[in-house]
Amino acid sequence: MRFLEFMKEYFKHHWIRLLVSTLYVASICILYNIINDGFAYRVSYSNGLFIGGATIFLFGLLTIVNYFGGFDIFSFMFNNKRVDGHRETLFDYSERKKMERKDSAFVFIDYLVIGTIGMIVSTIIYLTIA
């Protein structure tokens, strides 16, 4: 019962990100079918879902890299001077960003789940063709 309560609370707070991810995958699938005139073929739906699912999954992986500070060095290069006139060090900058990221822990799970579901559905559609 605790799992269901956890899932209900999770969807309550993350429904926008899940909806946007799902709409992204669906729109990529529709766009792929429009470009290839493939609404009559199941393989086109499979390809479109795989492309959409893979791109949102890879976006989730980039979000993981960002969450663990992989892009801090690049954002530090564009960091402006502080109010007091001197620039903070890279260590101080990365520590400050780490503290800011604690509020948004596990934001990448939504992208990984929707991307995985899209790729699994794509694989199921592809396997039912033969």
GIDA-V269786 format. One record per pair of residues at least 4 apart in sequence whose ideal C-beta (glycine too) atoms are under 8 Angstrom apart, sorted by the first residue. I is the first residue (numbers start at 1). J is the second residue. Records with the same first field share a line. If there is no record, write none. Layout:
BEGIN
I=J / J
END
This chain:
BEGIN
1=5
2=6
3=7
4=8
5=9
6=10
7=11
8=12
9=13
10=14
11=15 / 18
14=18 / 110
15=19
16=20
17=21 / 107 / 110 / 111
18=22 / 110 / 113 / 114
19=23
20=24
21=25 / 56 / 110 / 111 / 114 / 115
22=26 / 114
23=27
24=28 / 52 / 55 / 56
25=29 / 49 / 52 / 53 / 56 / 114 / 115 / 118
26=30 / 52
27=31 / 52
28=32 / 48 / 51 / 52 / 55
29=33 / 45 / 48 / 49 / 51 / 52
30=34 / 48
31=35 / 48
32=36 / 38 / 44 / 47 / 48 / 51 / 52
33=37 / 38 / 39 / 44 / 45 / 48
36=44
38=43 / 44 / 45 / 47
39=44
41=45
42=46 / 125 / 126 / 128 / 129
43=47 / 125 / 126 / 129
44=48
45=49 / 122 / 125
46=50 / 122 / 123 / 125 / 126 / 129
47=51 / 122
48=52 / 122
49=53 / 118 / 119 / 121 / 122 / 125
50=54 / 118 / 119 / 122 / 123 / 126
51=55
52=56 / 118
53=57 / 114 / 115 / 116 / 117 / 118 / 119 / 120 / 121 / 122
54=58 / 115 / 118 / 119
55=59 / 115
56=60 / 111 / 114 / 115 / 118
57=61 / 111 / 112 / 115 / 116 / 118 / 119
58=62 / 115
59=63 / 111 / 115
60=64 / 108 / 109 / 110 / 111 / 112 / 115
61=65 / 108 / 112
62=66
63=67 / 107 / 108 / 111
64=68 / 108
65=70 / 71
66=70 / 71
67=101 / 104 / 105 / 107 / 108
69=94 / 97 / 98 / 101
71=75
72=76 / 90 / 93 / 94 / 97
73=77 / 90
74=78
75=79 / 97
76=90 / 93 / 94
79=87 / 88 / 93
81=85 / 86 / 87
82=86 / 87 / 88
88=92 / 93 / 96
89=93
90=94
91=95
92=96
93=97
94=98
95=99
96=100
97=101
98=102
101=105
108=112
109=113
110=114
111=115
112=116
113=117
114=118
115=119
116=120
117=121
118=122
119=123
120=124
121=125
122=126
123=127
124=128
125=129
END
